Amino acid sequence: MTREKIPGSIDDLGRPFDANVFGVVAMIKAVLPGRREVWHGHIVNVTSMSGFITKPGISFYCGRKFALDDISETLLVSCAKSLSR
């Protein structure tokens, strides 16, 4: 087994993660209460297949896309449950 070096620094991961994941979560938190009041609406998150299909050299990018995909899917399930009550 060989040891693969992870490219980049924590800062290289942190800044884009702040924008691409935490920024989207902040926006969802800002608009979701209004959507729940009127009981309809859409939140569209655009990601890429890199959340599912990874390639060498872009691990941080793939990690951000995977995080956003998972957050979006979980939000869909939890909102569907709360709206069906």
Protein Blocks (a to p, Z undefined) as FASTA:
>chain_A
ZZdddedjfklmmmmmmmmmmmmmmmmmmmmmmmmmnopacddddddfklmmccehilmm
mmmmmmmmmmmmmmmmmmmmmmmZZ
